Amino acid sequence: MNVLFVCTGNTCRSPMAEGIFNGICEKQGLGHTALSAGTWAGADMPASSHAIAAVRQLYGVDLSSHRSQPVAPWLLEWADVVLTLTRSHKEQIGALAPEYTKPVKTLKEWAYGVEGDIADPYGGSFQVYLQCAQEIHDDILAGMEQNGLF
């Protein structure tokens, strides 16, 4: 399964989700792949230093080579499912690509069947990033279980 994670700037939440998802799949020997993008992302920006440090510390995942990218038609075509970090991002995907027919869900909806948002840690302390990474990790694990990806 190809998963596209979407947040705003593609420097905090969605790169963490991409790295965590790919790390889980690699450790479990699963053939799933994730990429990430942002609804308002510029191109070629690195992941935030706190995002890099948080996922490295918690999960041993290296985001240092990540570069931001905006949501693009080729990414939507590539993805089997688009997982957004907030309801607003989900609505923005609908506005950007009204003809898109593949599933677009919030990460919480995919994991638990209920709408919900993951707060943006941008500008927050390292502790805020650690908490955000843990929430994303837990939601990804729940979603993978719920959707038969293990």
KOLRO-539845 format. One line per 3 residues: number of its first residue (from 1); for each residue x, y, z of N, C-alpha, C, O. Coordinates in pm, 1 decimal. Example, Ala and Ser with C-alpha at 12.3 -4.5 7.8 and 13.67 -1.06 7.14 Angstrom:
1) 1319.0/-569.0/780.0/1230.0/-450.0/780.0/1320.0/-330.0/780.0/1423.6/-331.9/846.5; 1285.0/-225.0/708.0/1367.0/-106.0/714.0/1290.0/3.0/787.0/1340.9/113.8/803.9
***
This chain:
1) 84.2/-118.2/0.0/0.0/0.0/0.0/88.2/123.8/0.0/187.0/130.5/73.1; 52.8/220.4/-80.9/121.0/349.1/-85.0/38.1/450.8/-7.9/-79.0/472.9/-38.8; 99.6/512.7/93.0/31.2/606.8/180.9/94.7/744.4/165.2/216.9/758.2/170.9
4) 11.4/845.7/145.6/58.2/983.9/141.9/8.0/1054.7/267.0/-112.7/1066.3/287.8; 100.1/1101.8/350.2/66.2/1180.3/468.3/72.9/1328.1/431.3/167.1/1372.2/365.5; -27.9/1404.5/474.1/-36.3/1545.6/437.6/-58.0/1631.9/561.5/-147.1/1606.4/642.5
7) 26.8/1735.5/574.1/5.3/1839.6/674.9/14.4/1974.5/603.0/-14.2/1982.5/483.5; 53.1/2078.6/673.0/56.0/2211.8/613.1/186.7/2238.0/538.5/186.9/2253.5/416.4; 297.4/2243.1/612.1/424.7/2282.8/552.5/517.2/2170.0/514.2/620.7/2193.7/451.9
10) 482.1/2046.5/550.2/563.3/1928.0/521.9/702.5/1937.6/583.7/801.4/1894.0/524.9; 708.0/1996.7/705.2/835.2/2001.8/777.9/824.7/1944.4/919.0/927.1/1923.9/984.1; 705.0/1918.5/967.1/688.5/1867.1/1104.0/609.0/1736.7/1106.2/667.1/1628.2/1107.4
13) 475.6/1747.6/1106.7/391.6/1630.0/1128.7/399.1/1526.0/1017.4/422.5/1408.2/1044.8; 379.7/1567.2/893.2/376.7/1465.7/786.8/512.0/1398.4/764.0/513.9/1278.6/735.8; 626.1/1468.8/774.7/752.6/1394.8/765.2/771.8/1296.4/880.7/826.0/1187.4/861.9
16) 726.5/1335.9/1001.6/735.5/1241.7/1113.7/650.0/1119.6/1084.4/693.4/1006.7/1107.5; 528.2/1140.7/1033.6/439.8/1028.0/1001.6/500.6/939.5/893.3/497.8/816.9/904.5; 555.0/1000.5/789.4/619.6/924.0/681.9/733.0/838.3/737.4/741.8/719.0/708.5
19) 819.3/900.4/817.4/933.4/827.6/873.1/892.6/716.7/967.4/947.8/606.8/963.0; 795.6/745.4/1052.9/748.4/644.8/1148.4/684.0/527.6/1074.4/714.1/411.8/1103.3; 595.9/557.2/979.3/529.3/451.7/902.0/632.2/365.6/829.0/627.7/242.8/836.7
22) 724.5/429.8/758.7/825.5/354.2/684.2/915.9/274.8/777.2/958.3/164.2/743.6; 945.8/331.0/894.9/1027.4/258.6/992.7/958.0/133.4/1043.3/1020.3/27.8/1055.2; 829.3/144.7/1073.2/751.8/28.3/1117.6/750.3/-77.8/1007.3/773.3/-195.9/1033.2
25) 723.0/-34.5/885.2/715.5/-130.0/773.0/849.0/-198.8/749.3/853.3/-318.7/721.9; 956.9/-124.2/759.7/1089.3/-183.4/739.9/1119.8/-286.2/848.5/1167.4/-395.9/819.3; 1092.0/-250.4/974.2/1119.8/-342.2/1085.5/1033.8/-467.7/1079.5/1077.8/-575.4/1119.8
28) 911.4/-454.2/1029.2/819.0/-567.0/1022.3/830.0/-644.2/890.5/763.6/-746.3/872.7; 912.8/-596.2/799.1/926.2/-662.4/669.7/802.0/-650.2/582.8/770.4/-740.6/505.5; 731.7/-538.5/595.5/609.2/-515.0/519.0/641.9/-437.6/392.1/738.1/-360.9/389.3
31) 564.6/-456.6/289.6/592.3/-393.3/161.3/521.5/-261.4/138.4/504.5/-220.3/23.6; 480.0/-194.3/243.6/409.5/-67.1/230.4/510.3/47.8/228.9/619.9/36.7/283.8; 471.1/158.1/165.2/558.7/274.2/154.5/478.9/401.5/177.4/363.6/412.3/135.7
34) 541.8/498.2/244.4/479.6/628.3/265.7/566.5/738.6/207.4/689.2/729.1/203.4; 499.2/842.9/162.6/559.8/970.4/127.5/480.7/1077.4/201.3/378.7/1047.3/263.3; 526.5/1201.5/195.2/453.7/1309.5/260.5/461.2/1436.1/176.9/549.8/1453.0/93.2
37) 365.4/1524.5/202.0/357.7/1651.4/130.7/279.4/1749.8/216.9/222.7/1712.8/319.7; 277.2/1875.2/173.7/205.9/1977.8/247.7/111.4/2056.4/159.7/137.5/2076.9/41.2; 1.4/2100.4/218.5/-96.6/2179.0/143.8/-45.9/2319.8/114.8/-88.9/2382.2/17.8
40) 44.5/2370.3/197.3/104.3/2502.5/177.8/255.6/2493.5/182.0/321.9/2587.4/226.1; 310.5/2383.6/137.6/455.1/2360.6/148.0/531.0/2427.7/34.8/487.9/2427.7/-80.5; 645.3/2485.0/70.9/743.2/2523.7/-29.4/823.4/2399.8/-64.4/809.9/2295.8/0.0
43) 905.5/2410.9/-165.0/985.6/2295.9/-205.8/1123.0/2298.4/-140.6/1183.1/2404.2/-122.1; 1171.1/2180.0/-106.3/1309.5/2157.8/-64.2/1348.5/2217.0/70.9/1464.9/2251.3/91.7; 1253.9/2229.3/161.8/1286.8/2270.8/298.4/1311.9/2145.7/382.0/1242.8/2045.3/364.5
46) 1409.4/2150.1/472.5/1433.8/2033.3/557.5/1324.6/2018.6/662.9/1251.0/2112.9/691.8; 1315.7/1900.3/718.9/1228.0/1880.7/834.8/1281.2/1966.5/948.9/1400.7/1995.4/954.9; 1192.8/2006.9/1039.0/1236.5/2089.1/1152.0/1334.5/2010.3/1238.7/1327.5/1887.7/1247.4
49) 1424.5/2082.2/1301.5/1527.1/2015.7/1383.4/1464.5/1936.0/1497.0/1513.1/1828.1/1530.8; 1357.0/1988.0/1556.4/1289.8/1913.7/1664.3/1222.4/1787.3/1611.1/1222.7/1684.4/1678.7; 1164.8/1793.7/1490.8/1102.8/1673.9/1431.7/1208.6/1567.9/1405.4/1188.2/1450.1/1434.8
52) 1321.2/1609.9/1350.3/1431.4/1516.7/1323.8/1477.1/1450.4/1452.9/1493.1/1328.5/1459.1; 1498.1/1532.3/1556.3/1548.9/1479.7/1683.8/1447.0/1390.2/1753.5/1484.3/1289.0/1812.9; 1318.7/1426.2/1746.9/1215.3/1348.8/1817.0/1203.0/1207.7/1760.8/1202.3/1110.9/1836.8
55) 1193.2/1194.7/1628.8/1176.2/1059.8/1573.2/1305.0/978.7/1580.2/1301.6/855.8/1585.5; 1417.3/1047.5/1580.3/1543.6/975.2/1597.3/1551.2/918.3/1739.3/1586.5/802.0/1759.0; 1517.7/1001.6/1837.2/1525.2/958.2/1977.1/1424.7/847.7/2008.0/1459.4/748.3/2071.7
58) 1301.6/864.4/1963.7/1196.2/769.1/1999.2/1198.5/641.5/1915.6/1172.6/533.1/1967.9; 1229.3/652.9/1786.5/1210.4/539.2/1696.1/1332.1/504.1/1611.5/1326.8/411.1/1531.1; 1441.6/577.4/1628.8/1561.5/549.4/1551.3/1546.8/578.6/1402.9/1617.1/520.2/1320.5
61) 1456.0/668.7/1368.7/1429.2/704.2/1229.2/1505.1/832.0/1194.7/1506.0/927.0/1272.9; 1568.3/834.4/1078.8/1647.9/949.0/1034.9/1571.3/1029.6/930.5/1547.8/982.2/819.3; 1532.5/1151.9/966.9/1462.3/1241.4/874.2/1554.9/1346.5/814.8/1507.7/1439.0/748.7
64) 1684.7/1334.8/836.6/1776.6/1441.9/796.9/1779.3/1466.9/646.3/1815.1/1576.7/603.6; 1743.2/1370.0/566.3/1744.1/1390.6/420.9/1608.4/1436.7/366.4/1594.4/1459.7/246.3; 1508.8/1449.9/454.2/1375.6/1492.4/409.5/1380.8/1632.9/349.8/1449.8/1721.0/401.1
67) 1307.1/1652.2/241.1/1287.0/1783.5/181.6/1138.6/1798.7/152.1/1075.0/1708.9/97.0; 1085.3/1913.0/189.6/941.8/1937.1/175.7/899.9/1942.8/29.3/978.5/1973.3/-60.3; 771.7/1911.7/9.8/712.7/1921.6/-123.5/564.1/1950.6/-109.6/500.1/1904.2/-15.2
70) 509.1/2027.0/-202.9/365.5/2050.7/-200.2/289.7/1929.4/-253.3/344.7/1847.6/-327.1; 164.5/1919.4/-215.2/77.5/1815.6/-271.5/73.8/1837.3/-422.7/50.5/1948.6/-470.0; 97.0/1730.5/-496.9/102.0/1738.5/-643.0/20.6/1624.3/-702.8/2.3/1520.9/-638.5
73) -28.4/1642.2/-825.2/-108.1/1536.2/-888.0/-39.1/1400.3/-890.2/-104.6/1298.4/-868.6; 90.5/1396.3/-915.5/159.8/1266.8/-922.7/158.5/1195.9/-787.8/151.4/1073.2/-782.5; 165.4/1272.5/-677.8/159.8/1211.2/-544.8/22.2/1151.0/-518.8/11.1/1041.1/-464.6
76) -82.1/1223.3/-557.6/-217.8/1171.9/-539.6/-239.6/1047.4/-624.9/-304.9/952.7/-580.9; -186.2/1046.8/-745.0/-197.9/929.9/-832.0/-123.9/810.6/-772.2/-172.1/697.5/-778.2; -7.0/836.3/-714.6/76.5/730.8/-655.2/9.1/666.6/-533.6/18.8/545.5/-513.7
79) -58.5/747.4/-453.2/-112.1/702.1/-324.5/-235.0/613.3/-340.2/-321.5/637.5/-424.4; -240.3/509.5/-256.5/-361.9/428.8/-243.5/-457.3/491.9/-143.6/-578.8/474.2/-152.8; -401.9/565.6/-48.2/-480.3/637.4/51.1/-402.7/762.9/90.3/-280.0/761.2/100.4
82) -476.5/871.7/112.1/-418.3/996.3/160.7/-463.4/1012.9/305.1/-582.9/1013.2/334.4; -366.3/1026.7/394.9/-395.4/1045.3/536.9/-350.2/1184.5/577.4/-231.8/1217.5/571.6; -447.0/1265.5/618.6/-417.0/1402.9/657.3/-404.7/1412.0/808.5/-458.3/1329.2/882.1
85) -333.7/1513.4/852.7/-312.5/1528.1/996.0/-423.8/1607.4/1063.2/-436.7/1605.7/1185.6; -505.4/1678.0/981.9/-620.7/1748.9/1036.9/-738.8/1740.3/940.4/-723.7/1704.7/823.5; -855.3/1773.5/992.2/-975.8/1779.6/908.3/-962.7/1888.8/802.5/-1010.8/1873.3/690.3
88) -897.5/1999.3/838.5/-876.4/2108.0/743.1/-792.4/2062.1/623.9/-821.8/2098.0/509.8; -689.4/1984.0/649.6/-607.8/1931.1/539.3/-691.8/1840.4/449.1/-677.1/1842.4/326.9; -778.7/1762.0/509.6/-867.1/1673.8/432.2/-956.4/1757.1/339.8/-973.9/1723.3/222.8
91) -1012.2/1865.2/392.6/-1096.3/1953.6/312.1/-1015.7/2018.9/200.2/-1065.3/2036.2/88.9; -890.6/2055.1/230.5/-805.5/2118.2/129.5/-773.2/2021.8/15.3/-765.8/2063.7/-100.3; -754.0/1894.5/45.8/-731.0/1795.4/-60.6/-854.4/1788.4/-150.4/-842.2/1781.7/-272.7
94) -972.9/1790.0/-89.7/-1096.2/1789.8/-167.7/-1107.9/1910.9/-258.3/-1157.8/1900.1/-370.3; -1062.1/2026.9/-210.5/-1066.8/2148.6/-291.6/-959.5/2148.3/-400.4/-983.5/2195.5/-511.5; -841.5/2095.2/-368.6/-731.8/2090.6/-465.7/-758.4/1990.9/-577.8/-720.3/2013.2/-692.7
97) -823.9/1881.1/-542.9/-845.7/1773.1/-640.1/-986.0/1716.2/-624.3/-1002.1/1603.9/-576.4; -1088.6/1792.9/-664.2/-1226.4/1747.0/-643.8/-1259.3/1617.2/-717.0/-1353.0/1546.8/-679.4; -1182.6/1585.2/-821.6/-1206.8/1463.2/-898.4/-1139.4/1341.0/-837.4/-1157.1/1229.6/-886.7
100) -1062.5/1360.6/-731.2/-985.9/1251.2/-670.4/-1081.2/1150.3/-607.0/-1167.2/1187.6/-527.3; -1066.0/1021.6/-642.4/-1162.1/920.3/-597.5/-1106.4/821.7/-495.4/-1182.1/743.4/-438.0; -976.0/824.2/-472.0/-918.8/733.4/-372.4/-948.3/786.9/-232.6/-981.0/904.6/-217.5
103) -937.2/701.7/-129.9/-970.8/745.5/5.4/-882.7/859.9/55.9/-760.6/857.4/41.1; -947.0/959.6/115.3/-879.7/1068.5/185.8/-940.9/1072.5/324.9/-1060.2/1098.4/340.5; -858.6/1046.6/425.9/-906.5/1041.3/563.6/-807.7/1112.3/654.2/-689.5/1124.8/622.0
106) -857.5/1158.6/768.0/-762.1/1203.3/868.7/-695.5/1078.3/926.6/-751.2/968.7/920.4; -577.8/1096.0/982.0/-509.2/982.9/1043.9/-595.1/923.2/1154.5/-601.3/801.1/1169.1; -661.4/1008.1/1232.5/-748.4/959.8/1341.2/-866.1/880.1/1285.2/-903.8/777.1/1341.1
109) -923.3/927.0/1176.5/-1036.0/856.6/1113.8/-991.9/719.0/1063.7/-1063.2/620.3/1081.5; -875.4/712.8/1001.8/-820.2/586.9/951.0/-792.1/490.4/1065.5/-813.5/369.8/1052.8; -743.7/544.2/1177.9/-704.9/459.8/1291.3/-822.9/418.9/1378.1/-831.2/304.0/1421.4
112) -914.4/512.4/1403.9/-1017.5/489.3/1505.7/-1160.6/505.9/1455.3/-1255.8/480.0/1529.0; -1176.5/549.0/1329.3/-1310.3/568.5/1275.8/-1377.5/696.4/1320.1/-1497.7/713.1/1299.7; -1302.5/787.5/1380.5/-1357.4/915.9/1425.0/-1268.6/1028.4/1373.2/-1146.4/1015.0/1367.4
115) -1331.4/1138.6/1336.0/-1254.5/1254.6/1291.3/-1174.0/1310.0/1408.5/-1215.7/1301.3/1523.9; -1060.1/1365.9/1377.2/-977.2/1426.8/1480.2/-853.0/1486.4/1418.8/-814.7/1453.4/1306.6; -791.0/1574.1/1493.9/-672.9/1644.9/1446.7/-552.0/1612.9/1533.0/-564.8/1581.9/1651.4
118) -435.3/1620.7/1472.5/-309.3/1616.4/1545.8/-255.2/1758.4/1543.9/-227.8/1814.2/1437.6; -240.0/1815.9/1661.8/-199.5/1955.8/1674.2/-61.7/1979.1/1613.2/27.1/1894.3/1621.4; -46.4/2095.6/1552.2/80.2/2133.2/1490.1/181.6/2169.1/1598.7/156.3/2259.3/1678.5
121) 296.0/2099.9/1602.9/396.5/2131.2/1704.4/485.2/2249.4/1666.3/569.2/2291.5/1745.9; 467.8/2303.6/1545.4/555.9/2408.9/1495.0/571.4/2521.9/1597.0/472.9/2577.6/1645.5; 695.4/2553.9/1628.1/724.1/2659.7/1724.0/722.9/2613.8/1868.1/755.0/2691.7/1957.9
124) 686.2/2488.5/1892.2/679.6/2436.3/2028.0/813.7/2382.9/2076.0/910.8/2377.2/2000.7; 816.8/2344.5/2200.6/937.3/2289.7/2262.1/965.0/2149.0/2209.4/880.8/2088.4/2143.1; 1082.9/2098.9/2239.8/1117.2/1962.6/2201.1/1018.6/1864.0/2262.7/982.7/1764.9/2199.1
127) 974.6/1889.9/2385.1/877.2/1802.5/2451.3/746.9/1795.4/2371.3/686.0/1688.8/2361.4; 704.4/1907.0/2314.9/583.4/1910.2/2232.0/601.7/1821.0/2109.0/509.7/1749.3/2069.8; 719.4/1825.5/2049.0/748.2/1739.5/1933.2/751.8/1592.2/1972.0/703.6/1507.1/1897.3
130) 808.6/1561.7/2088.2/808.9/1422.9/2135.3/666.3/1371.7/2152.6/634.7/1260.0/2111.6; 580.2/1453.6/2213.3/440.9/1414.1/2233.9/368.9/1397.0/2100.5/290.3/1303.7/2083.8; 395.3/1486.0/2006.2/333.4/1477.1/1873.9/378.2/1349.6/1803.2/296.1/1278.3/1745.5
133) 507.9/1320.9/1807.4/560.0/1199.5/1743.2/498.9/1074.5/1804.9/466.4/979.7/1733.5; 482.9/1073.3/1936.9/423.1/957.8/2004.5/276.9/940.3/1963.2/231.8/828.3/1939.1; 203.4/1050.9/1955.1/63.3/1044.5/1912.2/52.6/991.3/1768.8/-31.3/906.0/1739.9
136) 137.4/1041.8/1680.1/137.9/994.9/1541.6/170.9/846.2/1536.7/104.5/770.2/1466.2; 271.9/804.7/1610.3/312.8/663.7/1615.1/196.8/575.2/1660.1/166.7/474.0/1596.7; 132.3/614.1/1769.5/21.8/534.4/1822.8/-93.3/525.6/1722.9/-153.5/419.6/1705.8
139) -123.5/637.8/1656.8/-231.6/639.4/1558.2/-196.6/553.8/1436.4/-282.9/484.2/1382.7; -71.9/558.6/1393.1/-30.2/475.8/1279.6/-41.8/328.0/1314.3/-94.2/249.6/1235.1; 6.7/289.3/1432.0/-4.9/148.6/1472.5/-150.5/104.6/1476.4/-184.4/-3.0/1427.0
142) -236.9/187.5/1535.0/-379.5/154.2/1542.3/-439.3/144.3/1402.2/-517.6/53.4/1374.3; -402.9/237.0/1314.5/-455.2/235.3/1178.4/-407.2/116.2/1097.9/-482.9/57.9/1020.2; -281.6/80.4/1116.8/-229.1/-36.6/1045.7/-300.6/-163.1/1091.1/-331.2/-250.3/1009.8
145) -326.9/-172.6/1219.5/-401.1/-287.3/1273.1/-544.9/-285.9/1221.2/-595.3/-387.5/1173.2; -609.8/-171.1/1231.2/-749.6/-156.0/1190.2/-769.7/-187.0/1042.0/-873.6/-240.0/1002.4; -669.7/-153.6/960.7/-682.6/-167.3/815.7/-608.2/-287.2/757.8/-588.8/-296.5/636.6
148) -566.7/-378.9/845.0/-507.5/-504.4/801.2/-373.0/-492.3/732.2/-342.2/-570.6/642.3; -292.8/-395.7/772.9/-162.4/-377.2/709.4/-52.0/-461.0/772.0/59.5/-465.0/720.0; -81.6/-528.3/883.3/19.5/-615.8/945.2/3.7/-757.3/892.9/78.8/-846.5/932.3
***
